[in-house]
Amino acid sequence: MALSMYDLSVPVFTRGLGQLTHLLDKGLAHAKAQGIDTATLVDARLAPDMLTLAGQIQRASDASKLGTARIAGITAPSFPDEEKTWDDLLARIAKTQDFLATVDRALIDGQEERPVTIKAREGEAHFTAQRYLLQFALPNFFFHVTTAYDVLRHKGVPVGKMDFLGRF
């Protein structure tokens, strides 16, 4: 059985967002146990020129919802990047998962050759939907999920590989 574009996108994004929620849950438990203000984690970053944890979650949200919408040929909801608290971050992930749950498989399957154009710093980038998903949307999504993991780990949250991968 061949994998479909839907199978390669929506369930993968949804699972990754679920693991991101799991990582945040572990971060909250760690903060409570250690008496750490969660605001310090929300604003944490790996390097001065990198996004904060909040920024990583916002970009993972955007990568999944925009990636799915572009492949499906629909408009993704717009979420302003205003998350400041732990609950805000969890709500952002939940809103993204809610949107993904509304996307009809029929809008994605069979759309491998749909043209997708994105604006980049260097100008526009043109893809087929399949190439966009495999070479941009998924790597971009996992870059931000991984970096969120790394920020939490860097700040002492006891997360490991299986917290990122999840249970099968």
C-alpha positions as CSV (number, residue, x, y, z in Angstrom):
1,M,0.0,0.0,0.0
2,A,1.4,3.4,-1.0
3,L,1.6,6.3,1.4
4,S,-0.6,9.1,0.4
5,M,0.1,12.9,0.7
6,Y,-2.4,13.0,3.5
7,D,-0.7,10.2,5.4
8,L,2.6,11.9,5.0
9,S,1.3,15.3,6.3
10,V,-1.7,15.7,8.7
11,P,-1.0,12.6,10.9
12,V,2.7,13.4,11.0
13,F,2.1,17.0,12.0
14,T,-0.6,16.1,14.5
15,R,1.6,13.5,16.2
16,G,4.5,15.9,16.3
17,L,2.3,18.6,17.9
18,G,1.2,16.0,20.4
19,Q,4.8,15.3,21.3
20,L,5.4,19.0,21.6
21,T,2.5,19.1,24.1
22,H,4.1,16.2,26.0
23,L,7.4,18.1,26.1
24,L,5.7,21.1,27.5
25,D,3.9,19.0,30.1
26,K,7.3,17.7,31.3
27,G,8.6,21.2,31.3
28,L,5.8,22.4,33.5
29,A,6.2,19.5,35.9
30,H,10.0,20.3,36.1
31,A,9.3,24.0,36.7
32,K,6.9,23.3,39.5
33,A,9.2,20.7,41.1
34,Q,12.2,23.1,40.9
35,G,10.3,26.3,41.8
36,I,11.1,27.8,38.3
37,D,9.0,30.5,36.9
38,T,7.7,29.2,33.6
39,A,8.1,32.6,32.1
40,T,11.9,32.0,32.1
41,L,11.3,28.8,30.0
42,V,8.9,30.6,27.6
43,D,11.5,33.2,27.0
44,A,14.5,30.8,26.9
45,R,16.6,30.4,23.8
46,L,19.7,28.5,22.8
47,A,21.6,31.5,21.4
48,P,21.0,35.2,21.3
49,D,20.1,35.2,17.6
50,M,17.6,32.3,17.9
51,L,13.9,32.3,18.6
52,T,12.7,31.7,22.1
53,L,10.8,28.6,23.1
54,A,7.6,30.5,22.4
55,G,8.9,31.4,18.9
56,Q,9.8,27.8,18.2
57,I,6.3,26.6,19.1
58,Q,4.8,29.4,17.0
59,R,6.9,28.4,14.0
60,A,6.1,24.7,14.5
61,S,2.4,25.6,14.5
62,D,2.8,27.7,11.4
63,A,4.8,25.1,9.6
64,S,2.1,22.5,10.2
65,K,-1.0,24.5,9.5
66,L,0.5,26.4,6.5
67,G,2.1,23.3,5.1
68,T,-1.2,21.4,5.2
69,A,-3.2,24.4,3.9
70,R,-0.8,25.0,1.0
71,I,-1.0,21.3,-0.1
72,A,-4.8,21.3,0.3
73,G,-5.2,24.5,-1.6
74,I,-7.1,26.2,1.3
75,T,-6.4,29.1,3.6
76,A,-4.9,28.4,7.0
77,P,-6.2,30.2,10.1
78,S,-4.1,33.1,11.2
79,F,-2.8,33.0,14.7
80,P,-1.0,36.2,15.9
81,D,2.3,35.4,17.6
82,E,1.2,36.7,21.0
83,E,1.8,33.7,23.3
84,K,3.4,34.8,26.5
85,T,2.5,32.1,29.0
86,W,2.7,28.3,29.3
87,D,-1.1,28.1,28.8
88,D,-0.8,30.3,25.7
89,L,1.7,27.9,24.2
90,L,-0.5,24.9,24.9
91,A,-3.5,26.7,23.5
92,R,-1.6,27.5,20.3
93,I,-0.7,23.8,19.8
94,A,-4.3,22.8,20.5
95,K,-5.7,25.4,18.0
96,T,-3.3,24.0,15.4
97,Q,-4.4,20.4,16.0
98,D,-8.0,21.5,15.9
99,F,-7.4,23.0,12.4
100,L,-5.6,20.0,11.2
101,A,-8.5,17.8,12.2
102,T,-10.8,19.7,9.9
103,V,-8.7,19.2,6.8
104,D,-10.4,16.7,4.4
105,R,-8.2,13.9,3.1
106,A,-9.7,14.4,-0.3
107,L,-8.2,17.9,-0.5
108,I,-4.7,16.5,-0.1
109,D,-4.5,13.1,-1.7
110,G,-3.7,13.2,-5.3
111,Q,-2.4,16.7,-5.2
112,E,1.3,15.8,-5.5
113,E,1.7,18.1,-8.6
114,R,-0.3,21.1,-7.2
115,P,1.9,24.2,-7.5
116,V,3.0,25.7,-4.2
117,T,4.7,29.0,-4.0
118,I,6.1,30.5,-0.8
119,K,7.7,33.8,-0.2
120,A,11.3,33.5,1.1
121,R,13.9,36.1,2.0
122,E,15.5,35.5,-1.4
123,G,12.2,35.9,-3.2
124,E,9.6,33.3,-4.2
125,A,10.3,29.6,-4.0
126,H,8.2,27.3,-6.3
127,F,7.5,23.7,-5.6
128,T,5.1,20.9,-6.4
129,A,3.1,20.0,-3.4
130,Q,5.0,16.7,-2.9
131,R,8.4,18.4,-3.1
132,Y,7.2,21.2,-0.8
133,L,6.0,18.7,1.8
134,L,9.0,16.5,1.7
135,Q,11.8,19.1,1.2
136,F,10.4,22.1,3.1
137,A,7.3,21.8,5.2
138,L,8.3,18.6,7.1
139,P,11.9,19.5,7.7
140,N,10.9,23.0,8.8
141,F,8.3,21.6,11.2
142,F,10.8,19.2,12.8
143,F,13.5,21.8,13.0
144,H,11.2,23.9,15.3
145,V,9.9,20.9,17.3
146,T,13.5,19.7,17.8
147,T,14.7,23.2,18.8
148,A,11.9,23.5,21.3
149,Y,13.1,20.1,22.7
150,D,16.6,21.4,22.8
151,V,15.6,24.7,24.6
152,L,13.8,22.7,27.3
153,R,16.7,20.2,27.6
154,H,19.2,23.1,27.8
155,K,17.2,24.6,30.7
156,G,17.4,21.4,32.7
157,V,14.1,19.8,31.8
158,P,14.6,16.1,32.1
159,V,13.5,15.1,28.6
160,G,15.1,12.4,26.4
161,K,14.8,10.8,23.0
162,M,11.6,8.9,23.8
163,D,9.9,12.1,25.0
164,F,10.6,13.4,21.5
165,L,9.7,10.3,19.6
166,G,6.8,9.2,21.8
167,R,5.3,5.8,22.2
168,F,4.4,3.6,19.2
